[in-house]
Amino acid sequence: MPVPPTSTILVVEDDAIVRMLIVDVLEELEFKVIEAADAEQALTQVQNTSQVIDLMMTDVGLPDMDGKALATRVRELRPTLPILFASGYAENIDVPEGMQVIGKPFSIDQLRDKVKSML
């Protein structure tokens, strides 16, 4: 039986410890992960057309550009890319079509289920 291809997730999180934890969980769930500490690094990855990205998970509160502005820029480059926002204020976020929110803090199971439902 063939092994399904691994999905690639771009994780954008300015807090290094939080980013490391999210990356560890996603890698444990057998996803390929690309890390970005801010919107500028994320846009560099997204602009690289040879880089496969199946989902972008971004913090809403980034230092250089908020997550929603980043999502708008990313969608200009990759219009169909699913985007998952992570926020401690999830209930206050209105997201466009094809985007979802997960509230911080979240469990490993919540993250796994949300990511799998979006892919």
Backbone as ProteinMPNN parsed JSONL, in Angstrom:
{"seq_chain_A": "MPVPPTSTILVVEDDAIVRMLIVDVLEELEFKVIEAADAEQALTQVQNTSQVIDLMMTDVGLPDMDGKALATRVRELRPTLPILFASGYAENIDVPEGMQVIGKPFSIDQLRDKVKSML", "coords_chain_A": {"N_chain_A": [[0.845, -1.179, 0.0], [0.672, 2.176, -0.937], [2.433, 4.893, 0.611], [0.887, 7.796, 1.793], [1.517, 11.082, 0.449], [3.444, 13.448, 2.315], [2.075, 16.232, 3.898], [2.891, 19.709, 3.726], [3.453, 22.215, 6.067], [3.453, 25.606, 6.733], [4.593, 27.33, 9.431], [4.003, 30.206, 11.176], [5.158, 32.101, 13.643], [6.026, 34.312, 16.165], [6.981, 33.921, 18.738], [9.536, 32.083, 19.927], [9.571, 29.753, 21.558], [6.891, 28.885, 21.582], [6.595, 28.475, 18.831], [8.462, 26.388, 18.454], [7.237, 24.348, 19.952], [4.807, 23.967, 18.514], [5.847, 23.186, 16.019], [7.199, 20.817, 16.786], [4.988, 19.213, 17.552], [3.544, 19.048, 15.117], [5.451, 17.801, 13.477], [5.674, 15.395, 14.823], [3.21, 14.399, 14.198], [3.719, 13.711, 11.68], [3.928, 15.633, 9.656], [5.517, 17.747, 7.246], [7.399, 20.54, 8.105], [7.786, 24.032, 7.767], [9.423, 26.772, 9.108], [8.74, 30.104, 10.216], [9.649, 33.158, 11.662], [8.473, 35.582, 11.491], [6.316, 37.773, 9.537], [7.679, 38.633, 7.266], [9.648, 36.615, 6.787], [7.867, 34.529, 6.311], [6.57, 35.394, 3.958], [8.719, 35.301, 2.193], [9.088, 32.53, 1.987], [6.616, 31.784, 0.862], [6.689, 33.129, -1.567], [8.571, 31.676, -2.927], [8.225, 29.747, -5.489], [8.886, 27.119, -5.996], [8.635, 25.875, -3.642], [6.635, 23.689, -1.918], [3.631, 24.24, -0.243], [1.108, 23.305, 1.831], [-0.568, 24.237, 3.763], [-0.917, 27.138, 5.75], [-0.119, 28.102, 8.958], [-0.653, 30.615, 11.153], [0.243, 32.956, 13.696], [-1.877, 35.452, 15.048], [-1.05, 37.852, 16.178], [1.602, 39.239, 15.131], [4.909, 40.724, 15.107], [5.747, 42.392, 12.926], [3.716, 42.563, 11.028], [0.255, 42.103, 11.114], [-1.397, 38.907, 11.495], [-3.679, 38.668, 9.864], [-3.272, 40.568, 7.84], [-1.0, 39.461, 6.745], [-2.111, 37.062, 5.79], [-3.764, 38.066, 3.773], [-1.848, 39.044, 1.949], [-0.516, 36.649, 1.363], [-2.553, 35.183, 0.139], [-2.779, 36.587, -2.227], [-0.615, 35.65, -3.585], [-0.859, 32.867, -3.461], [-3.732, 31.823, -4.06], [-5.468, 29.72, -3.234], [-4.524, 28.627, -0.915], [-4.988, 27.065, 2.188], [-5.535, 28.662, 5.322], [-4.693, 28.842, 8.694], [-5.422, 30.471, 11.599], [-3.906, 31.166, 14.714], [-4.827, 32.074, 17.903], [-5.114, 33.772, 21.025], [-7.421, 35.026, 21.341], [-9.551, 33.891, 19.948], [-12.359, 33.838, 19.634], [-12.99, 36.38, 18.902], [-12.271, 36.843, 16.32], [-12.853, 37.432, 12.967], [-12.891, 35.595, 10.123], [-11.895, 35.287, 6.656], [-13.262, 33.396, 3.843], [-12.178, 30.016, 3.524], [-10.358, 30.128, 5.507], [-9.475, 29.415, 8.886], [-9.774, 29.389, 12.531], [-7.892, 28.621, 15.427], [-8.061, 28.419, 18.884], [-5.758, 29.668, 21.285], [-4.755, 28.564, 24.486], [-4.174, 25.42, 22.8], [-4.906, 21.922, 22.488], [-2.893, 19.039, 21.632], [-4.468, 17.188, 20.282], [-6.58, 18.833, 19.407], [-5.202, 20.523, 17.628], [-4.239, 18.649, 15.751], [-6.701, 17.622, 14.734], [-7.888, 19.937, 13.641], [-6.003, 20.743, 11.682], [-5.957, 18.456, 10.005], [-8.623, 18.481, 9.134], [-8.612, 20.711, 7.543], [-6.864, 20.11, 5.517]], "CA_chain_A": [[0.0, 0.0, 0.0], [1.548, 3.35, -1.004], [2.384, 5.84, 1.719], [0.406, 9.079, 1.277], [2.55, 12.122, 0.525], [3.401, 14.264, 3.518], [1.678, 17.626, 3.689], [3.843, 20.693, 4.239], [2.793, 23.299, 6.789], [4.262, 26.778, 7.079], [4.214, 27.826, 10.76], [4.471, 31.576, 11.387], [4.971, 32.393, 15.078], [7.178, 35.101, 16.607], [7.491, 33.4, 20.012], [10.363, 30.923, 19.562], [9.18, 28.562, 22.324], [5.593, 28.44, 21.053], [6.855, 27.946, 17.484], [9.133, 25.094, 18.601], [6.241, 23.371, 20.402], [3.899, 23.677, 17.395], [6.623, 22.427, 15.034], [7.392, 19.463, 17.328], [3.716, 18.479, 17.475], [3.221, 18.767, 13.717], [6.401, 16.793, 12.982], [5.264, 14.154, 15.47], [2.044, 13.957, 13.427], [4.304, 13.357, 10.386], [3.859, 16.69, 8.657], [6.755, 18.473, 6.984], [7.152, 21.884, 8.627], [8.674, 25.15, 7.461], [9.24, 27.755, 10.181], [8.996, 31.522, 9.978], [9.516, 33.892, 12.916], [7.697, 36.795, 11.256], [5.619, 37.821, 8.248], [8.668, 38.776, 6.187], [10.168, 35.275, 6.507], [6.769, 33.746, 5.737], [6.367, 35.821, 2.569], [9.842, 34.774, 1.42], [8.775, 31.117, 1.719], [5.451, 31.707, -0.022], [7.1, 33.621, -2.883], [9.391, 30.639, -3.548], [7.227, 28.912, -6.164], [9.279, 25.708, -5.984], [8.338, 25.376, -2.3], [5.263, 23.22, -1.722], [3.019, 24.582, 1.042], [-0.272, 22.832, 1.794], [-1.338, 24.957, 4.778], [-0.142, 28.087, 6.544], [-0.637, 28.354, 10.304], [-0.008, 31.851, 11.597], [-0.206, 33.701, 14.871], [-2.538, 36.686, 14.632], [-0.248, 38.984, 16.651], [3.015, 39.201, 14.731], [5.489, 42.052, 15.345], [5.961, 43.231, 11.746], [2.487, 42.652, 10.25], [-0.625, 41.163, 11.792], [-1.642, 37.669, 10.756], [-4.708, 38.849, 8.831], [-2.626, 41.269, 6.722], [-0.143, 38.443, 6.131], [-2.983, 36.142, 5.042], [-4.191, 38.772, 2.563], [-0.694, 39.047, 1.028], [-0.26, 35.264, 0.951], [-3.616, 34.788, -0.781], [-2.491, 37.198, -3.526], [0.393, 34.794, -4.218], [-1.382, 31.491, -3.492], [-5.149, 32.08, -3.766], [-6.225, 28.596, -2.662], [-3.839, 28.089, 0.267], [-5.736, 27.129, 3.444], [-4.823, 29.405, 6.351], [-5.174, 28.618, 10.048], [-4.96, 31.471, 12.555], [-3.84, 30.774, 16.117], [-4.996, 33.293, 18.681], [-5.681, 33.696, 22.362], [-8.702, 35.733, 21.281], [-10.158, 33.249, 18.774], [-13.782, 34.14, 19.46], [-13.131, 37.749, 18.406], [-11.667, 36.967, 14.995], [-13.702, 37.147, 11.817], [-11.939, 35.182, 9.093], [-12.427, 35.102, 5.314], [-13.481, 32.055, 3.291], [-10.992, 29.175, 3.377], [-9.468, 30.337, 6.641], [-10.084, 29.009, 10.148], [-9.089, 29.86, 13.728], [-7.774, 27.729, 16.581], [-7.797, 29.238, 20.061], [-4.644, 29.319, 22.172], [-3.937, 27.373, 24.216], [-4.895, 24.306, 22.197], [-4.296, 20.615, 22.763], [-2.326, 18.334, 20.48], [-5.596, 16.611, 19.545], [-7.297, 19.92, 18.717], [-4.376, 20.957, 16.507], [-4.264, 17.573, 14.753], [-8.016, 17.55, 14.101], [-8.106, 21.149, 12.846], [-5.122, 20.694, 10.515], [-6.433, 17.39, 9.116], [-9.893, 18.882, 8.525], [-8.335, 21.754, 6.546], [-6.134, 19.527, 4.39]], "C_chain_A": [[0.894, 1.247, 0.0], [1.349, 4.271, 0.199], [1.887, 7.178, 1.161], [1.496, 10.144, 1.392], [2.347, 12.96, 1.781], [3.002, 15.682, 3.149], [2.695, 18.551, 4.348], [3.083, 21.868, 4.839], [3.807, 24.389, 7.099], [3.738, 27.328, 8.399], [4.848, 29.196, 10.968], [4.13, 31.975, 12.826], [6.212, 33.125, 15.565], [7.76, 34.619, 17.929], [8.217, 32.08, 19.739], [9.94, 29.647, 20.29], [7.854, 28.007, 21.818], [5.781, 27.814, 19.669], [7.483, 26.56, 17.569], [8.123, 24.013, 19.016], [5.291, 22.979, 19.269], [4.609, 22.823, 16.35], [6.828, 20.986, 15.507], [6.125, 18.623, 17.203], [3.402, 18.093, 16.028], [4.168, 17.723, 13.121], [6.091, 15.427, 13.577], [4.073, 13.528, 14.736], [2.41, 13.67, 11.966], [4.023, 14.362, 9.269], [5.265, 17.232, 8.44], [6.472, 19.921, 7.384], [8.234, 22.852, 8.179], [8.379, 26.195, 8.526], [9.523, 29.17, 9.689], [8.726, 32.265, 11.285], [8.699, 35.167, 12.75], [7.105, 36.757, 9.847], [6.607, 37.903, 7.077], [9.256, 37.417, 5.802], [9.099, 34.41, 5.85], [6.563, 34.097, 4.268], [7.497, 35.334, 1.667], [9.585, 33.323, 1.045], [7.646, 30.99, 0.695], [5.809, 32.152, -1.439], [7.969, 32.617, -3.633], [8.449, 29.614, -4.184], [7.617, 27.435, -6.225], [8.993, 25.057, -4.632], [6.866, 24.969, -2.212], [4.805, 23.629, -0.319], [1.549, 24.193, 0.938], [-1.182, 23.583, 2.76], [-0.403, 25.952, 5.449], [-0.864, 28.265, 7.874], [0.095, 29.579, 10.827], [-0.621, 32.394, 12.878], [-0.885, 34.965, 14.341], [-1.666, 37.886, 14.999], [1.222, 38.827, 16.317], [3.593, 40.61, 14.863], [5.529, 42.953, 14.111], [4.699, 43.447, 10.908], [1.509, 41.7, 10.927], [-0.97, 39.986, 10.875], [-2.673, 37.802, 9.65], [-4.136, 39.575, 7.613], [-1.702, 40.3, 5.979], [-0.98, 37.503, 5.271], [-3.448, 36.773, 3.733], [-3.077, 38.76, 1.515], [-0.432, 37.645, 0.48], [-1.298, 34.82, -0.076], [-3.456, 35.443, -2.159], [-1.522, 36.318, -4.313], [-0.103, 33.363, -4.415], [-2.861, 31.533, -3.089], [-5.909, 30.945, -3.081], [-5.603, 28.028, -1.392], [-4.713, 28.198, 1.511], [-4.883, 27.822, 4.514], [-5.515, 29.189, 7.695], [-4.565, 29.677, 10.959], [-4.94, 30.865, 13.946], [-3.908, 32.052, 16.934], [-5.556, 32.997, 20.061], [-7.042, 34.36, 22.431], [-9.519, 35.205, 20.109], [-11.606, 33.653, 18.547], [-14.017, 35.538, 18.892], [-12.64, 37.933, 16.974], [-12.655, 36.544, 13.916], [-12.758, 36.802, 10.663], [-12.625, 34.984, 7.739], [-12.594, 33.624, 4.949], [-12.162, 31.296, 3.159], [-9.979, 29.344, 4.497], [-10.214, 29.938, 7.909], [-9.229, 29.507, 11.305], [-9.024, 28.725, 14.737], [-7.367, 28.602, 17.763], [-6.605, 28.729, 20.851], [-5.128, 29.426, 23.603], [-4.802, 26.267, 23.618], [-4.158, 23.017, 22.512], [-3.717, 20.038, 21.481], [-3.461, 17.767, 19.628], [-6.37, 17.676, 18.781], [-6.52, 20.376, 17.485], [-4.418, 19.917, 15.397], [-5.597, 17.57, 13.999], [-8.273, 18.75, 13.195], [-7.286, 21.103, 11.564], [-5.631, 19.635, 9.521], [-7.742, 17.78, 8.432], [-9.666, 19.921, 7.417], [-7.595, 21.211, 5.328], [-7.058, 18.577, 3.676]], "O_chain_A": [[1.78, 1.366, 0.846], [0.245, 4.404, 0.726], [2.413, 7.65, 0.152], [2.303, 10.114, 2.321], [1.223, 13.152, 2.245], [3.531, 16.26, 2.199], [3.28, 18.226, 5.381], [2.191, 22.44, 4.211], [4.876, 24.129, 7.652], [2.583, 27.744, 8.488], [6.071, 29.336, 10.94], [2.964, 32.16, 13.173], [7.327, 32.629, 15.406], [8.927, 34.886, 18.214], [7.594, 31.085, 19.369], [9.951, 28.569, 19.696], [7.71, 26.797, 21.644], [5.209, 26.767, 19.366], [7.083, 25.653, 16.838], [8.152, 22.899, 18.494], [5.001, 21.797, 19.083], [4.044, 21.85, 15.85], [6.654, 20.045, 14.733], [6.18, 17.462, 16.799], [3.038, 16.951, 15.749], [3.742, 16.862, 12.351], [6.231, 14.409, 12.898], [3.942, 12.306, 14.659], [1.542, 13.423, 11.13], [3.899, 13.998, 8.1], [6.103, 17.183, 9.34], [5.424, 20.468, 7.039], [9.425, 22.543, 8.205], [7.217, 26.476, 8.817], [10.411, 29.403, 8.868], [7.708, 32.037, 11.939], [8.277, 35.77, 13.737], [7.359, 35.835, 9.073], [6.381, 37.305, 6.025], [9.352, 37.102, 4.616], [9.396, 33.644, 4.933], [6.401, 33.211, 3.43], [7.263, 34.993, 0.507], [9.836, 32.924, -0.092], [7.724, 30.178, -0.227], [5.283, 31.605, -2.409], [8.089, 32.701, -4.855], [7.938, 28.725, -3.504], [6.764, 26.585, -6.479], [9.094, 23.839, -4.49], [5.97, 25.791, -2.405], [5.504, 23.391, 0.665], [0.829, 24.685, 0.07], [-2.404, 23.577, 2.61], [0.766, 25.649, 5.69], [-2.062, 28.544, 7.913], [1.322, 29.579, 10.932], [-1.827, 32.304, 13.108], [-0.5, 35.484, 13.294], [-1.553, 38.831, 14.219], [2.0, 38.335, 17.135], [2.857, 41.589, 14.745], [5.362, 44.166, 14.238], [4.622, 44.417, 10.155], [1.896, 40.587, 11.285], [-0.848, 40.068, 9.653], [-2.571, 37.139, 8.617], [-4.473, 39.238, 6.478], [-1.63, 40.313, 4.75], [-0.598, 37.184, 4.145], [-3.52, 36.099, 2.705], [-3.327, 38.5, 0.338], [-0.161, 37.471, -0.708], [-0.959, 34.154, -1.054], [-3.947, 34.908, -3.153], [-1.591, 36.243, -5.54], [0.204, 32.727, -5.423], [-3.202, 31.307, -1.928], [-6.907, 31.2, -2.408], [-6.106, 27.045, -0.847], [-5.142, 29.296, 1.865], [-3.675, 27.602, 4.602], [-6.731, 29.328, 7.824], [-3.344, 29.774, 11.08], [-5.854, 30.13, 14.319], [-3.153, 32.996, 16.698], [-6.368, 32.088, 20.238], [-7.736, 34.274, 23.443], [-10.113, 35.982, 19.362], [-12.04, 33.796, 17.404], [-15.123, 35.847, 18.45], [-12.597, 39.056, 16.472], [-13.214, 35.447, 13.952], [-11.925, 37.619, 10.273], [-13.782, 34.568, 7.674], [-12.126, 32.733, 5.658], [-11.153, 31.86, 2.735], [-8.884, 28.782, 4.452], [-11.431, 30.099, 8.001], [-8.112, 29.984, 11.106], [-9.976, 27.96, 14.888], [-6.45, 29.417, 17.661], [-6.451, 27.527, 21.066], [-5.881, 30.353, 23.901], [-6.0, 26.182, 23.888], [-2.954, 23.015, 22.767], [-4.021, 20.503, 20.383], [-3.424, 17.854, 18.401], [-6.773, 17.453, 17.639], [-7.103, 20.592, 16.423], [-4.612, 20.26, 14.231], [-5.617, 17.521, 12.769], [-8.816, 18.596, 12.101], [-7.802, 21.389, 10.484], [-5.72, 19.905, 8.323], [-7.948, 17.443, 7.266], [-10.442, 19.995, 6.465], [-7.683, 21.778, 4.238], [-6.665, 17.961, 2.685]]}, "name": "protein", "num_of_chains": 1, "seq": "MPVPPTSTILVVEDDAIVRMLIVDVLEELEFKVIEAADAEQALTQVQNTSQVIDLMMTDVGLPDMDGKALATRVRELRPTLPILFASGYAENIDVPEGMQVIGKPFSIDQLRDKVKSML"}
